[in-house]
Amino acid sequence: MARRKKIYEGKAKILYEGPEPGTFVQYFKDDATAFNAQKKDVIEGKGVLNNRLSEFFMQGLTNIGVPNHFIRRINMREQLIRQVEIIPLEVIVRNFAAGSLSKRLGMEEGTALPRPIVEYSYKNDALGDPMVSEEYVVAFGWANQQDLDDIVSLALRVNDFLSGVFYAVGIKLVDFKIEVGRIWDGDFMRLIVADEISPDSCRLWDVKSGRKLDKDVFRRDLGDLADAYSEVARRLGVLPAQTTHLTKPTLIN
Ligand code: C5P
């Protein structure tokens, strides 16, 4: 069998050449990293859960008309996606103070923000993904002002959708990160949601208990990460109700 061509390997995913032009295969690894890969581990089952959860969110976005890269699931760890030209920004939306915002401003985690705040980090591992302003984004040519308007609009639509989906299962969406890519239809360019949406890239707190159900469990040594992600998947109906990750993820189609 011919080996697939690896296009790119990141910390949590690998991209392979897809079966048709304009597609990639996105493979979800079990690797967990934090603090720019200074902390690393392998969490059995994480890749399977994130593959399925990202599919769930991307399909939901498709259903409400928010364009994104997802085409179809291939297997437990792989999905077919549209090839995009990634804009080198992490687009972060915050509803409540947490993480780097709390640190930067000395604001208690969980404080409600006056409105959703959209911010950008420049995607660069060597520099530790520094926060950048719109001025930087436009001046350095990563995106123009029209692109930024479209990115904010996409990010806020994703925020409204995800906040509602999570709240319906008793989870508060504190903040999250998306990436945005360009696709071309002839000379016409469109921006679409790319990369992944999963508990790796969101902060998710149980509404009642405040229990953390996201990658902060790993970052802050708060318990079993796969357990937390399984709980999210179970509540969303992506995993059968009685399953724990110890029985290994069994997915519902
Ligand atoms: O660390 P910080 O508070 O800036 O993170 C904000 C949100 O963006 C969190 O949900 C975090 O998981 C996500 N994020 C990410 N990848 C990064 C940085 C942040 O998914 N490289």
Boltz pocket constraint, residues with backbone or C-beta under 6 A from the ligand:
constraints:
  - pocket:
      binder: B
      contacts: [[A, 90], [A, 92], [A, 93], [A, 98], [A, 99], [A, 100], [A, 101], [A, 129], [A, 175], [A, 176], [A, 177], [A, 199], [A, 200], [A, 201], [A, 202], [A, 203], [A, 215]]
      max_distance: 6.0
